[in-house]
Amino acid sequence: MQSGGNIERLCHQRSVNIVDHLGSVTCKVNDPLDAKVDEVSDAEHRVSCMNSLGKYIGSLESSGNMRKRNNTSVQSFANIMTIHLNIYA
C-alpha cells in the first residue's frame, strides 16, 4: 500500500501533466487561429480601401467633376488602388 506522501506526489505529478497537456493543446489551437485572424484583418483592410475608392469615384460622379479630362486621373487612381490591393491579396 502506498503511503499518503506517495499518493500526494502522484496526484501532483498528474496535475502537472494535465496542465502541460492543456498548454500544448492551447498552442496548437491558437497558432492557426491567429493566422486566420490576420487573414481576416487583411481582407477587411482591402475591403475598406475598395469602399474608399468607390466613395471617392461616386463623389466625383455626383458632383459633376468627372469630366472627360478628369477621367484619366480617376482611372490612374483606380489603377494604383487595384495594384495596391493585388499586392496585399
Secondary structure, DSSP 8 states (H G I E B T S, - for coil): ---HHHHHHHHHHHHHHHHHHHHHHHHHHHHHHHHHHHHHHHHHHHHHHHHHHHHHHHHHHHHT---HHHHHHHHHHHHHHHHHHHHT-
